[in-house]
Amino acid sequence: MREHRMPTTSPRSVAELSNSKTKLYAEAVSIAERHVEWARQQHGEDHLAYGRAMAVLAKAYHSQGRYAEAEPLYQKALAITEKTLGADHPWRLGLPT
């Protein structure tokens, strides 16, 4: 009978992977923050594009475990979506369109 073992991973490679992911998350947040500002300047704070940009930033924060920062952005994005499209729209309900 063959014994199955998990491949070993050195602490150094785990740290490198973690640092790589951290850098990617930081870059994603930076891009999302710039997009929110661009959407605000181009469309205003009541426009659907601004709300969608805020939802993307919220998701980037959420992916990093930054829940306290993500929640108000999700709430604002939801409010904009409801105001713009209505409470029964598939985007508001999280349904694919």
Buried (B, 14 or more C-beta within 10 A) or exposed (E): EEEEEEEEEEEEEEEEEEEEEEEEBEEBBEEBBEBBEEBBEEBEEEBBBBBBBBBBBBBBBBBBEBEEBBEEBBEBBBEBBBEBBEEEEEBBEEEEE
